């Protein structure tokens, strides 16, 4: 049961936009990993304090556990 956690400092404009992204991202992950989407757990986290290289420019961290 793959667990995908995407943490980003970029906030979506609306709840509907966030849900649409998670739906599409879930499909993408299933296709990429080659498993049925029904077994995936996708977790999107918003962290406004996520920094890379000392800046708060748009960034993300992706964790994949299969």
MARGUMAR-433270 format. One line per field, with one value per residue: residue number from 1; residue in one letter; chain; x, y, z of N, C-alpha, C in turn. Coordinates in steps of 0.001 Angstrom, whole numbers, plus 524288, in hexadecimal, padded with zeros to 5 digits. Each point is the difference from the previous one (the first is absolute). Example, Ala and Ser with C-alpha at 12.3 -4.5 7.8 and 13.67 -1.06 7.14 Angstrom:
2
n	c(1 2)
res	c(a s)
chain	c(A A)
n.X	c(83386 7FEA2)
n.Y	c(7E9C6 8041A)
n.Z	c(81E78 7FD30)
ca.X	c(7FC86 80334)
ca.Y	c(804A6 804A6)
ca.Z	c(80000 8003C)
c.X	c(80384 7FCFE)
c.Y	c(804B0 80442)
c.Z	c(80000 802DA)
***
This chain:
66
n	c(1 2 3 4 5 6 7 8 9 10 11 12 13 14 15 16 17 18 19 20 21 22 23 24 25 26 27 28 29 30 31 32 33 34 35 36 37 38 39 40 41 42 43 44 45 46 47 48 49 50 51 52 53 54 55 56 57 58 59 60 61 62 63 64 65 66)
res	c(x x x x x x x x x x x x x x x x x x x x x x x x x x x x x x x x x x x x x x x x x x x x x x x x x x x x x x x x x x x x x x x x x x)
chain	c(A A A A A A A A A A A A A A A A A A A A A A A A A A A A A A A A A A A A A A A A A A A A A A A A A A A A A A A A A A A A A A A A A A)
n.X	c(80349 80115 8036F 7FD4D 8040D 7FD02 80456 7FD12 802AD 7FDD3 7FCDC 7FC52 7FD9B 7FE89 7FC34 7FCCE 80332 8001C 7FAEA 7FF6E 8038C 7FDDF 7FB6B 801CF 801F2 7FBAA 7FD64 802C0 7FF8B 7FB0A 7FFA0 80285 7FD7C 7FBAE 7FD3F 7FC10 7FD7B 7FCD3 804EA 7FF84 80390 7FD47 80412 7FD00 804A6 7FD9C 804C7 7FDEA 80217 7FE70 804FC 8021F 804D9 7FD5F 7FCCC 7FBFC 8034A 7FC8B 7FE5A 8021A 7FDEA 80209 7FCA3 80282 7FC20 80291)
n.Y	c(7FB6C 80242 8029D 803E0 802B3 803DD 80254 80444 80421 7FD7E 803F9 7FC6D 801C2 7FB04 7FE7A 801D4 80408 80015 7FF16 80376 802E4 7FEFE 800BF 8040C 801D8 7FE5F 801B8 80460 7FFED 7FEAD 80360 8038D 7FE9A 8003A 8029D 7FD13 8040A 7FBF2 7FE90 80496 8020C 8042F 80264 80431 801EE 80403 801B1 80473 7FCE8 7FD33 7FF46 8017C 7FEE5 80005 7FE28 8031E 7FFB2 7FFAE 7FC51 7FB40 7FC7E 7FBE4 7FD64 7FBCA 7FD5A 7FBFE)
n.Z	c(80000 7FB7D 802C2 7FDE9 801C7 7FE74 8018E 80030 7FE6A 7FC11 800FC 7FF84 7FBB5 7FFC3 80318 7FC62 7FF7E 80522 80059 7FC36 80265 8049E 7FDAD 7FD5A 80463 80241 7FBE6 80025 80529 7FF75 7FC1F 802B9 80451 7FD26 80384 801AF 7FE15 8000E 7FF3F 7FD99 8032A 7FE75 8020B 7FF78 80138 80242 7FEF9 801C8 80399 7FBFD 80122 7FB8D 8012F 8047D 7FC39 7FF90 7FC00 7FC12 8034C 7FF86 80336 7FDA8 802FE 7FE65 80244 7FDFE)
ca.X	c(7FCB7 8036E 7FEAF 80282 7FF46 80214 7FFEB 8015C 7FEF1 7FC90 7FA8B 7FC50 7FC42 7FB07 7FF9E 7FED9 804E5 80344 7FDE6 800F6 8058B 800EF 7FDCD 80374 8050B 7FF32 8000A 80560 80337 7FE89 8021F 805B3 801D8 7FDF2 7FC59 7FA9C 7FF38 7FCD2 80342 80355 7FEB6 8029E 7FF80 80219 800B0 801AD 80375 801FD 80554 80390 80417 8047F 8042D 7FF61 7FBE0 7FAA5 7FE07 7FCC2 8030B 7FD13 802B0 7FCC8 80161 7FD41 800E4 7FD1C)
ca.Y	c(80494 80494 804D8 80478 804DE 80496 804A3 80491 80525 802A5 7FF28 8002A 80452 7FE6C 7FA87 7FCE8 7FF8B 7FC5D 7FABE 7FE94 7FEAE 7FAFE 7FBEC 7FF46 7FE2B 7FA86 7FD1E 80032 7FC86 7FA9C 7FECC 8000A 7FB98 7FB43 7FD4B 801E3 804C2 7FEBB 7FE86 80470 803E4 804DD 803E1 8051A 8035B 8055F 801F6 80504 800C9 7FC8B 80320 7FD5E 803A6 804D2 8035B 7FE0C 7FF8F 7FB51 7FB39 7FB6E 7FB34 7FB85 7FB1F 7FB86 7FB1F 7FBDE)
ca.Z	c(80000 7FFB7 802B5 7FD7C 802E7 7FD4C 80352 7FCD9 80246 7FC40 8016F 7FBA7 80047 80254 8019E 7FB51 7FD0F 802F3 7FF2D 7FA87 7FF9C 8029C 7FC99 7FB7A 801EF 80158 7FB06 7FE14 80334 7FEC9 7FAD4 80050 80321 7FD93 8037B 7FFC4 8031F 80499 8047B 80151 803E9 7FE7D 8041E 7FE82 80493 7FF0C 80415 7FE1D 801EF 7FD2F 7FD7D 7FDB9 7FEC1 802ED 7FDEA 8001F 7FAA8 7FF6C 800B3 801C2 8018B 7FE95 80295 7FDC2 802CB 7FD38)
c.X	c(8037B 7FDC9 80336 7FED0 802C8 7FF51 801DA 7FEE3 7FCA2 7FA5D 7FC8F 7FBF7 7FAF6 8003E 7FF0C 804E7 803B2 7FE3B 80101 805B7 80112 7FDE2 803A4 80556 7FFB6 80020 8058B 8037D 7FEDA 80242 805EE 80222 7FE08 7FC8E 7FA9E 7FF53 7FD01 80345 8037D 7FDC4 80327 7FECB 802A9 8002F 801DE 8033A 80266 805A5 803F3 803E9 8043D 8040A 7FF67 7FBD9 7FAB6 7FD8E 7FCAB 8035C 7FC63 803B5 7FC47 80230 7FCC2 80192 7FCAD 7FFD5)
c.Y	c(804D9 804BB 8045B 804D5 8045D 804AD 80499 80508 8034D 7FEA1 80068 80449 7FE92 7FA4A 7FC81 7FF3D 7FC23 7FA66 7FE21 7FE70 7FAA3 7FB7F 7FEC9 7FDDE 7FA3A 7FC94 7FFB9 7FC2F 7FA4B 7FE53 7FF7D 7FB33 7FACC 7FCC1 80277 804B1 7FEE5 7FEB2 8047C 8034E 804D9 80423 8050A 80373 80566 801C7 80521 8010C 7FC53 80356 7FC6C 80420 8053C 803AD 7FD56 80015 7FB0D 7FB0A 7FB87 7FBC2 7FB90 7FB28 7FBA6 7FB29 7FBDC 7FB0B)
c.Z	c(80000 802EF 7FD87 8034B 7FD11 8039E 7FCB9 802FC 7FC54 80155 7FB27 800E7 802CD 801A1 7FB45 7FCA9 802B0 7FF17 7FA6F 7FF42 8025F 7FCB1 7FB72 801A3 80177 7FB1C 7FDCC 802FB 7FEC1 7FAC3 80036 802DC 7FDCD 8038C 7FF70 803AA 8050B 804D1 801DD 80467 7FE92 8041B 7FE36 804D8 7FE52 804A9 7FE16 801A6 7FD73 7FCFC 7FDDA 7FEA6 802AE 7FDED 80096 7FA94 7FF9E 80017 80186 801C5 7FEBA 802A5 7FDA4 80312 7FD57 80330)
***
